[in-house]
């Protein structure tokens, strides 16, 4: 699945990025199971035993942040983000590689803003020991740090795709399968 990003060997940076993206997909999927179990516990406790928790809703909110931002790296790695396929699907060869480079550079610009602003937010929360307002008072910095971490992973994946497409354009080859087709 993740091999669509780069065709590198496991020891090369492309291979390492592919391995990390596979793991982030597993982490994000596992968090969905944990969230489901926490909500089941909350519903059963609240409606059958009149024993609600003060942690389930907060925990799910924070796990959702982790799931979304780590899942973004996995989604990028399998080329699963939404695009206007009615136009994109008609483009072939070198034109598709040029368009992919343009899209990936624009994506890096957007994701870099997430990286920067998310990093600032997490750093400030860490410096001031900010905690949630719920009953458990979770520290916010570890959860907020997932935003720049996920953004950094997406940027690395996009850089791998750009490098692959630039090599393709320089060699005069045709657009490779899995390089933006989905």
N, C-alpha and C positions, 0 to 999 in steps of 0.2 A: 504494500500500500504506500508506504513512505518512499519507495524507490522512485516515485515520480518526480521528486525534487531534484535529485542528483543521481548520477550513475557512478558515484565514487566508491572506492574500496573502503572496507571498515576502518582502516587505519588513517584514512585521509579525512580532512575536515567535513567533506560532504557525507561520508559514511557515519561520522560521529553525530552529525546533525540529524541524520535519518534515524539513528538509534534513539536519540533524545526525543524526537517527535513521536516515535512509537510509544515511548514510556509516558509522555504527557497525555497521549490518548487514553492509555490504560488508567492513569491517575484520574483524569477527568471522568471517565466512565465509572470508576470505583466511587468517586465522590457522589455521583448521582444515586448510587445504591445506598450510601450512608445517609444522604438527604431523605430518601424515601423511607428508610427505617426510622429516622428521627421523627418524621412527620406522622408515621403510623403510631409510634409510641405516644406522640402528643395527642392525637385524636383518641386513641384508646384510653389514655390516662384522663383526658379532659371529659369525655362524654360517657365513659362506662364506670370510671372510678372517682370522678370529680377531683382528680389530682393533676392539674396542668403543670407543665414545667416552666421554668423561667429561662430556659436555654435553647429550646428547639428552634424557635423562629430565628433568633440571632445566629445560631449555628448554621442554619440553612442559608441565610443571607450571605454569610462569609464564605461558605463552601461554594455557593453559586459564583461568587467572584473568581475563586480559584478555578472552578470548572470552565467558566467562559474564557478566561485569559490563557489557561494552559490548553484548552480545547481549540483556541484560535490557531495555535502553532500546529497542532495535529491537522486541523482542517486545511491550513495552508499547505501542509506537506502532501496531502492527497488531492490538492487542487480542488477543494470542495466549496470554495466561496462562490457566491452567486455572481453571475455576469449576464450581460445581454447576449445570450447564445444565438438569438435569431440573426444577429449581425456577426458576432465573433465566430460562429460555426461555419460561416461561408468563406472565411479568410483562410488561405493555405500558404504553406511554404515560408519563404523569407519574410513576407509581409506579416504573417502571424508572429514570427520571432521578433520583428521590430515592434509590433503592437504589444507583445508580452513584456518586452523591455520597458516600454513606455508605462504600461500599467503597473509593473513592479516598482519602477522608480517613483511614480505617484503614490503608490501604496507605502513605500518607505517613508515618504514625506509625512503622510498622515500618521503612520504608526510611530514615527519618531516623536510626534507631539504627545502621543499616549505614553511613550517611554519617559520623556522629560517631565511632563506634568504628573504622571503617576509616581515617578521617582521622587519628585519634590514633596508630594503629599505624604508618601510613606516615610520619607526622611523627617519631615516635620512631626509626624505622629510618633516616630521613634524618639526624637529629641525631647518632646514634651510628654512622653509616656501617656499618650491619649488612649482612652479605653472606651468601650461601647457604653451606651446609656441603659442597656438592659440589666436584668437582674444579676447576670454573671460578671459583667464588666470585663469583657474580653479585650485584650490589647489589640489595637487596630493595625499597627505597623506590619505585622507578619501577613495579614490578609491583603493590605494595600500594596505590599511589595510584590504581590502576584501580578499586578497590572504591568509594571515595568519589566518583570521577568518574562511574562508572556509576550510582551511587545518586542523584547530583545530577541527571543526565539524566532518570532515571525520575521524580523528584520534579517536575521542570519539566513533563514530559509529563502527569503526574497533575493538576497545577495547571491546565493548559490544558483537560483534560477536565472538571474541576470547574467552571471558569469557563463552559464551553460549556453544561453541564447546568444551572447556576444561571441563566444567561440564558434557557435554554429554559423553566425553571420560572417565571421572572418574566414571560415573554411569554405563558405559557399555551399554548404549542405542544405538539405531540406529540413523542415521543422520535425523534430523528433516526437514519437508517440509519448504521451504522458506529459508533455511540456506545455501544459495549458489547455489540453483537451479534456473535456469532462462532461 
